[in-house]
Amino acid sequence: MPQLLVRDIPTAVVRKLRSNAAAQGVSVEEAHRRLLRSALIGKRQDPKRDFLEYLRDIPPGGDLEFPRAIDLPRTIEL
């Protein structure tokens, strides 16, 4: 795969890219690839990748408890 080296990037731009990468939970390199892809090609991405990003965006559950149904076990007719 080809590589691209970009020089003389203003410090503020690098800081913002690092901040965006941290917020997305990816490397600066991946954030840079996403930014270039989005700017030049658009938002089209692999649907599988979109799903993975969706899963990564789900906040951690922590100590959530879900109440159990009190009407169990119930009778099931077959």
Buried (B, 14 or more C-beta within 10 A) or exposed (E): EEEEEEEEEEEEEEEEBEEBBEEBEBEBEEBBEBEEEEEEEEEEEEEEEEEEBEEEEEEEEEEEEEEEEEEEEEEEEE
